[in-house]
Amino acid sequence: MIKENDSILVFEYFTASGEKDKCIISEAEELIFALLDDLKDYNVDLVINKSYEGIVKKYDNVNPILIDENIIGWLEGNAGDFSNAIFIAAENNNNLYNITKILEDNNVNTYTSSAEACFKSSDKYETYELLPNTIPQPRSFRFKIDPKGYWKRAIENLHEKWQAEDPLTPLKLIIKPLMGVDCEDIVIIENIEDLTLDLDKIFKPGSRVLVQEYIDGVDISVSLLSDGKKAIPISLNQQFVELKGDKGTYLGGKIPFDSKYKDEAFEIATNAVEAMEGLKGFVGVDMLINNDEKDIYSVYLLEINSRFTTPYVGLKQISSINIGDSIIKLIDGELNIEDLDISLDGEVEFRKSGESLQIRRI
């Protein structure tokens, strides 16, 4: 719990580590500056790359800690100097888990999900097996890309087994990394004859992949807040996702998204977050509205993101609550989740355009 004169350690992985890719850094900047604005009533120790020195000076409540190294290396030597932390990072290279573990090992109070929850939710198959059967998920299986190509026969056998259950409906497969973000390295197998050994050019031998039945539908997500035990949905979001052959691209989204399946999506997402111990703070659940109305399930859960996701920058503009402040008060026990009165005023669309993230009210 934050005492009156205590500060909060705040950082975002890419802006702290000095990432130069404009396509990546544009989204990272929007996220970290949205969080800083939410925390304007707190004393903040902000770890950020030296290149941002001029920008962060405008925050009166922020003590900038300028570094010129990877944030993980910096944390290993300095995390023990802080009592509280809230940060933004993604699952790439296990960064989200590794950062959380360093903070926990140094007894830092975090306003984000636990290291164990980050690890389990980062692994898509681990999530698939952990969640109860009452939560609809696409059939999934885990494979290892071996250098001799045995994985190909294993996937062909799986396809044959699943296809036999409904021989009149052509079965499509989707292959993705066990721990991936923003739809990276997603492969759609329209016909099993298209499965070639070229797949190991996308997924390195030794890597593990998730193979799922492909369900045609509308990509959505639900943003939630959680106090570690109970969760409350904030918004249903449309996701702009482009899938072409062996390339999947996350392009942005729209908040809120109007759908007759909103209540169903909210219920599934809430049950999923509450079923996985340790999920706290801002949580995003990626989902799909099924286009096949004959299917017994209208909404499927795809994965859980135990972290701040891009919709946060849109919600920042239209939410009736201060999300960052609410997270701290929820986890510190100063606010009951049942007392959160959340409404959204307007609509926001955010799109990746070239090297920037365009955000506009609509």
VOZAMI-234522 format. One line per field, with one value per residue (C-alpha): residue number from 1; residue in one letter; x, y, z. Coordinates in Angstrom, 2 decimals, padded with zeros to 5 digits. Layout:
<rs>
nr	NUM, ...
rest	A, ...
px	X, ...
py	Y, ...
pz	Z, ...
</rs>
This chain:
<rs>
nr	1, 2, 3, 4, 5, 6, 7, 8, 9, 10, 11, 12, 13, 14, 15, 16, 17, 18, 19, 20, 21, 22, 23, 24, 25, 26, 27, 28, 29, 30, 31, 32, 33, 34, 35, 36, 37, 38, 39, 40, 41, 42, 43, 44, 45, 46, 47, 48, 49, 50, 51, 52, 53, 54, 55, 56, 57, 58, 59, 60, 61, 62, 63, 64, 65, 66, 67, 68, 69, 70, 71, 72, 73, 74, 75, 76, 77, 78, 79, 80, 81, 82, 83, 84, 85, 86, 87, 88, 89, 90, 91, 92, 93, 94, 95, 96, 97, 98, 99, 100, 101, 102, 103, 104, 105, 106, 107, 108, 109, 110, 111, 112, 113, 114, 115, 116, 117, 118, 119, 120, 121, 122, 123, 124, 125, 126, 127, 128, 129, 130, 131, 132, 133, 134, 135, 136, 137, 138, 139, 140, 141, 142, 143, 144, 145, 146, 147, 148, 149, 150, 151, 152, 153, 154, 155, 156, 157, 158, 159, 160, 161, 162, 163, 164, 165, 166, 167, 168, 169, 170, 171, 172, 173, 174, 175, 176, 177, 178, 179, 180, 181, 182, 183, 184, 185, 186, 187, 188, 189, 190, 191, 192, 193, 194, 195, 196, 197, 198, 199, 200, 201, 202, 203, 204, 205, 206, 207, 208, 209, 210, 211, 212, 213, 214, 215, 216, 217, 218, 219, 220, 221, 222, 223, 224, 225, 226, 227, 228, 229, 230, 231, 232, 233, 234, 235, 236, 237, 238, 239, 240, 241, 242, 243, 244, 245, 246, 247, 248, 249, 250, 251, 252, 253, 254, 255, 256, 257, 258, 259, 260, 261, 262, 263, 264, 265, 266, 267, 268, 269, 270, 271, 272, 273, 274, 275, 276, 277, 278, 279, 280, 281, 282, 283, 284, 285, 286, 287, 288, 289, 290, 291, 292, 293, 294, 295, 296, 297, 298, 299, 300, 301, 302, 303, 304, 305, 306, 307, 308, 309, 310, 311, 312, 313, 314, 315, 316, 317, 318, 319, 320, 321, 322, 323, 324, 325, 326, 327, 328, 329, 330, 331, 332, 333, 334, 335, 336, 337, 338, 339, 340, 341, 342, 343, 344, 345, 346, 347, 348, 349, 350, 351, 352, 353, 354, 355, 356, 357, 358, 359, 360, 361, 362
rest	M, I, K, E, N, D, S, I, L, V, F, E, Y, F, T, A, S, G, E, K, D, K, C, I, I, S, E, A, E, E, L, I, F, A, L, L, D, D, L, K, D, Y, N, V, D, L, V, I, N, K, S, Y, E, G, I, V, K, K, Y, D, N, V, N, P, I, L, I, D, E, N, I, I, G, W, L, E, G, N, A, G, D, F, S, N, A, I, F, I, A, A, E, N, N, N, N, L, Y, N, I, T, K, I, L, E, D, N, N, V, N, T, Y, T, S, S, A, E, A, C, F, K, S, S, D, K, Y, E, T, Y, E, L, L, P, N, T, I, P, Q, P, R, S, F, R, F, K, I, D, P, K, G, Y, W, K, R, A, I, E, N, L, H, E, K, W, Q, A, E, D, P, L, T, P, L, K, L, I, I, K, P, L, M, G, V, D, C, E, D, I, V, I, I, E, N, I, E, D, L, T, L, D, L, D, K, I, F, K, P, G, S, R, V, L, V, Q, E, Y, I, D, G, V, D, I, S, V, S, L, L, S, D, G, K, K, A, I, P, I, S, L, N, Q, Q, F, V, E, L, K, G, D, K, G, T, Y, L, G, G, K, I, P, F, D, S, K, Y, K, D, E, A, F, E, I, A, T, N, A, V, E, A, M, E, G, L, K, G, F, V, G, V, D, M, L, I, N, N, D, E, K, D, I, Y, S, V, Y, L, L, E, I, N, S, R, F, T, T, P, Y, V, G, L, K, Q, I, S, S, I, N, I, G, D, S, I, I, K, L, I, D, G, E, L, N, I, E, D, L, D, I, S, L, D, G, E, V, E, F, R, K, S, G, E, S, L, Q, I, R, R, I
px	000.00, 001.25, 002.05, 001.66, 005.27, 005.94, 006.45, 005.50, 008.05, 006.61, 007.99, 007.13, 009.48, 010.24, 010.44, 012.72, 014.94, 015.49, 013.59, 014.09, 011.44, 008.87, 006.04, 006.61, 007.52, 004.47, 002.10, 004.43, 004.54, 000.75, 000.46, 003.07, 001.95, -001.68, -000.62, 001.43, -001.59, -003.70, -001.10, -000.81, -001.85, 000.97, 004.71, 006.18, 009.70, 009.71, 012.38, 012.76, 015.43, 017.64, 016.14, 012.91, 014.58, 012.92, 009.42, 009.16, 010.22, 006.67, 005.35, 005.67, 004.99, 007.50, 011.08, 012.69, 015.30, 017.11, 018.86, 020.71, 020.36, 017.72, 015.16, 015.50, 019.21, 018.53, 015.83, 018.12, 020.39, 017.87, 014.41, 015.11, 015.21, 011.45, 008.31, 005.60, 005.47, 003.09, 004.46, 003.66, 005.30, 004.34, 005.03, 007.86, 010.84, 009.10, 009.67, 006.38, 007.10, 010.78, 010.09, 007.31, 009.49, 012.34, 009.97, 008.40, 011.80, 012.70, 009.45, 008.06, 004.29, 003.00, -000.25, -000.12, -000.69, 001.52, 004.51, 002.82, -000.34, 001.75, 003.57, 000.43, -001.57, 001.36, 001.37, -001.76, -001.94, -001.46, -004.44, -006.43, -005.91, -006.35, -009.70, -012.85, -014.83, -017.67, -015.57, -015.79, -012.38, -011.33, -009.99, -006.27, -003.15, 000.52, 003.32, 007.09, 008.74, 011.43, 014.30, 013.39, 009.86, 007.92, 005.68, 004.15, 002.82, 001.56, -000.48, -001.80, -002.98, -004.67, -006.42, -007.62, -009.02, -010.84, -012.13, -013.62, -015.87, -017.58, -016.58, -019.00, -017.49, -013.98, -011.63, -009.20, -006.36, -004.57, -001.00, 000.53, 003.39, 002.64, 003.78, 003.07, 001.62, -000.23, -001.06, 002.61, 003.60, 000.07, -000.39, -003.76, -003.93, -006.88, -006.23, -004.09, -002.25, -000.91, 001.00, 004.63, 008.00, 008.44, 006.70, 010.04, 011.17, 008.55, 008.82, 012.37, 013.12, 012.72, 009.97, 006.51, 003.38, -000.34, -002.55, -006.23, -009.34, -009.98, -013.28, -014.51, -015.80, -015.44, -012.36, -013.20, -011.70, -012.94, -011.04, -011.43, -010.20, -009.42, -008.56, -007.01, -010.22, -013.09, -013.11, -015.36, -015.61, -015.06, -015.69, -016.28, -013.82, -013.66, -010.25, -008.92, -006.94, -005.59, -004.75, -002.99, -001.33, 001.53, 001.18, -001.13, -001.25, -003.02, -004.06, -006.00, -009.55, -012.74, -014.24, -016.96, -018.24, -021.99, -023.04, -025.97, -023.36, -021.93, -023.36, -022.20, -018.69, -018.58, -019.63, -017.11, -014.25, -015.08, -015.32, -012.01, -010.12, -011.55, -010.67, -006.94, -005.42, -003.19, -004.64, -004.75, -005.08, -005.83, -006.51, -007.47, -009.26, -009.13, -012.28, -014.18, -017.86, -018.67, -020.09, -021.62, -025.01, -025.52, -022.64, -023.65, -021.24, -021.64, -018.47, -015.09, -012.20, -008.83, -006.35, -005.85, -003.46, -002.43, -001.33, -002.19, -003.29, -003.79, -007.52, -006.35, -005.33, -008.87, -010.60, -008.48, -010.43, -014.00, -014.09, -015.90, -013.20, -009.46, -008.27, -004.74, -005.88, -008.69, -006.23, -004.07, -007.03, -008.54, -005.35, -004.61, -008.09, -009.13, -011.90, -014.33, -014.73, -018.50, -018.44, -016.88, -019.40, -018.06, -019.62, -018.24, -018.93, -018.46, -016.49, -012.79, -010.99, -007.27, -005.33, -001.72, -000.82, 002.70, 004.98, 002.30, -000.80, -003.70, -006.32, -009.55, -012.97, -015.78
py	000.00, 003.45, 005.72, 009.47, 010.17, 006.94, 006.84, 004.37, 002.92, 003.27, 002.21, 000.77, -001.83, -000.30, 003.36, 002.41, 000.12, 002.54, 000.75, 002.60, 000.92, 003.71, 001.23, -000.32, 002.82, 004.83, 002.46, 002.20, 005.99, 006.29, 003.67, 005.06, 008.69, 007.66, 005.89, 008.88, 011.12, 008.73, 008.86, 012.66, 012.60, 010.21, 010.59, 008.72, 007.40, 006.96, 004.80, 005.89, 006.06, 009.15, 010.17, 011.15, 013.57, 016.65, 015.16, 013.92, 017.23, 018.56, 016.26, 017.98, 014.73, 012.65, 011.96, 010.77, 008.04, 008.20, 005.02, 003.82, 000.06, -002.67, -002.23, -005.84, -005.43, -002.16, -003.75, -006.59, -004.06, -001.49, -003.01, -003.45, 000.34, 000.65, -000.34, -000.13, -000.56, -000.45, -001.09, -001.93, -004.81, -007.56, -011.30, -011.11, -013.18, -013.74, -010.06, -009.72, -012.72, -011.90, -008.31, -009.32, -012.05, -009.59, -007.18, -009.93, -011.33, -007.86, -007.61, -004.82, -004.38, -004.60, -003.25, -005.78, -009.52, -011.95, -013.56, -016.97, -015.58, -013.83, -017.06, -019.17, -016.71, -016.03, -019.70, -020.12, -023.88, -023.50, -021.12, -023.59, -026.39, -024.29, -022.73, -024.70, -026.50, -024.00, -021.40, -021.98, -022.23, -023.53, -027.07, -026.76, -028.89, -028.19, -029.34, -029.02, -028.09, -030.79, -030.54, -033.84, -032.80, -035.24, -032.33, -032.33, -035.88, -035.18, -032.19, -034.21, -036.91, -034.29, -032.82, -036.27, -036.94, -033.60, -033.73, -037.19, -035.68, -033.51, -034.87, -032.65, -029.36, -028.56, -028.08, -025.17, -024.91, -021.94, -022.26, -019.68, -019.35, -020.52, -017.11, -014.50, -010.97, -008.82, -011.77, -012.26, -015.39, -016.72, -019.28, -020.30, -023.80, -023.69, -027.23, -029.84, -030.27, -026.74, -027.91, -027.94, -028.22, -024.49, -023.92, -024.31, -021.11, -019.27, -021.31, -022.28, -025.98, -026.60, -024.01, -024.98, -023.93, -024.02, -025.68, -024.76, -025.31, -022.14, -020.44, -017.75, -014.73, -011.17, -010.39, -008.69, -008.19, -007.36, -004.99, -005.67, -004.52, -007.10, -006.86, -010.32, -012.13, -010.47, -008.86, -006.29, -005.71, -002.14, -002.41, -004.63, -003.71, -004.44, -005.57, -004.77, -007.87, -008.74, -012.37, -013.08, -016.43, -016.69, -013.12, -011.88, -008.18, -006.35, -002.97, -001.42, -001.32, 000.52, 001.17, 000.40, -002.27, -002.75, -006.40, -008.52, -010.87, -008.22, -009.71, -013.20, -011.93, -010.05, -013.15, -015.44, -012.94, -012.27, -015.98, -016.65, -013.90, -014.94, -018.58, -017.82, -016.94, -013.88, -011.80, -008.21, -004.68, -004.14, -007.37, -007.93, -011.00, -011.69, -013.32, -014.17, -013.82, -016.92, -016.32, -019.82, -019.38, -023.16, -023.64, -024.16, -021.37, -017.77, -016.45, -018.13, -017.14, -017.04, -015.81, -013.77, -010.82, -010.25, -006.68, -003.27, -003.63, -001.03, -000.40, 001.36, 004.42, 004.63, 004.00, 006.77, 009.25, 008.07, 006.25, 007.83, 006.58, 007.11, 003.61, 003.83, 005.36, 002.79, -000.10, 001.13, 001.67, -001.74, -003.68, -001.67, -002.43, 001.22, 000.59, -002.29, -003.54, -003.64, 000.13, 000.92, 002.85, 002.72, 004.34, 005.28, 008.64, 008.41, 006.17, 005.96, 004.33, 003.65, 002.41, 001.69, 003.85, 003.53, 004.35, 005.89, 005.01, 007.25, 007.80, 009.68, 010.12, 009.20
pz	000.00, -000.90, 002.00, 001.70, 000.80, -001.09, -004.83, -007.55, -009.93, -013.44, -016.82, -020.22, -021.67, -025.08, -024.06, -021.18, -023.24, -026.11, -028.88, -032.20, -034.37, -034.89, -035.52, -032.09, -030.18, -031.31, -029.51, -026.51, -026.15, -026.20, -023.47, -021.09, -021.41, -020.86, -017.66, -016.50, -016.96, -014.87, -012.09, -011.90, -008.21, -007.22, -006.82, -009.77, -010.37, -014.14, -015.75, -019.36, -022.04, -022.12, -025.48, -023.65, -021.24, -022.74, -022.83, -019.25, -017.73, -018.19, -015.44, -012.04, -010.14, -012.09, -011.10, -014.35, -014.08, -017.40, -018.51, -021.58, -021.18, -021.28, -018.50, -017.34, -016.69, -014.87, -012.70, -011.68, -010.02, -008.79, -008.17, -004.46, -004.01, -004.62, -002.72, -005.38, -009.17, -012.10, -015.57, -019.17, -021.06, -023.47, -023.60, -026.18, -025.04, -021.69, -020.84, -018.98, -016.75, -016.21, -015.16, -012.78, -011.25, -010.60, -008.87, -006.76, -005.78, -004.51, -002.48, -004.65, -004.38, -007.97, -009.39, -012.18, -012.49, -010.56, -012.24, -012.17, -013.77, -016.44, -017.22, -017.45, -019.51, -021.84, -022.84, -024.98, -024.45, -020.70, -020.75, -022.85, -020.35, -017.20, -018.02, -017.15, -019.85, -019.41, -021.25, -025.04, -026.71, -030.15, -030.04, -029.55, -029.51, -028.85, -031.12, -031.25, -034.54, -034.76, -037.29, -038.98, -039.88, -037.71, -036.69, -040.18, -039.88, -036.38, -037.58, -040.54, -038.10, -035.94, -038.97, -040.03, -036.55, -036.26, -039.84, -039.22, -036.54, -039.18, -042.62, -044.56, -043.35, -044.65, -041.69, -041.62, -039.11, -037.60, -036.34, -034.01, -031.49, -027.96, -026.74, -029.37, -029.46, -032.00, -034.28, -035.19, -037.16, -037.59, -040.37, -041.84, -043.34, -045.76, -047.00, -045.31, -048.63, -048.06, -044.99, -046.11, -044.50, -045.19, -041.88, -040.11, -041.85, -039.80, -036.60, -035.67, -035.02, -031.30, -030.92, -029.76, -031.60, -030.97, -033.59, -033.43, -035.49, -037.45, -036.60, -038.96, -037.10, -035.86, -033.79, -030.49, -027.07, -023.60, -021.32, -017.61, -014.21, -011.55, -007.87, -007.95, -007.03, -008.81, -012.24, -013.87, -017.63, -018.84, -022.56, -025.56, -028.31, -032.00, -033.22, -036.68, -037.65, -041.08, -041.87, -045.16, -045.67, -043.20, -041.96, -039.24, -038.41, -035.59, -037.00, -034.12, -032.86, -032.00, -028.54, -027.67, -030.08, -030.27, -030.45, -029.37, -027.90, -025.55, -022.36, -023.34, -024.12, -020.81, -018.87, -020.56, -020.14, -016.49, -015.66, -017.40, -015.56, -012.20, -012.92, -013.31, -009.95, -009.81, -012.64, -011.36, -012.66, -016.35, -018.23, -021.88, -023.20, -026.95, -028.28, -031.44, -032.37, -034.40, -037.89, -037.91, -036.27, -036.30, -033.86, -030.24, -029.18, -030.33, -028.63, -028.24, -026.00, -027.77, -025.18, -022.03, -021.84, -018.23, -018.91, -020.29, -023.91, -026.64, -025.91, -022.73, -024.77, -026.18, -022.88, -021.37, -023.50, -022.90, -019.54, -016.61, -014.24, -013.89, -014.75, -013.36, -010.08, -009.79, -010.24, -007.37, -005.07, -005.94, -005.25, -002.10, -000.79, -000.72, -003.28, -003.66, -007.19, -006.74, -006.15, -009.52, -011.60, -015.16, -018.19, -021.59, -023.20, -026.96, -029.30, -030.09, -032.98, -032.97, -035.98, -036.75, -039.73, -041.02, -038.10, -035.87, -033.90, -034.88, -032.16, -032.86, -031.34, -033.71
</rs>
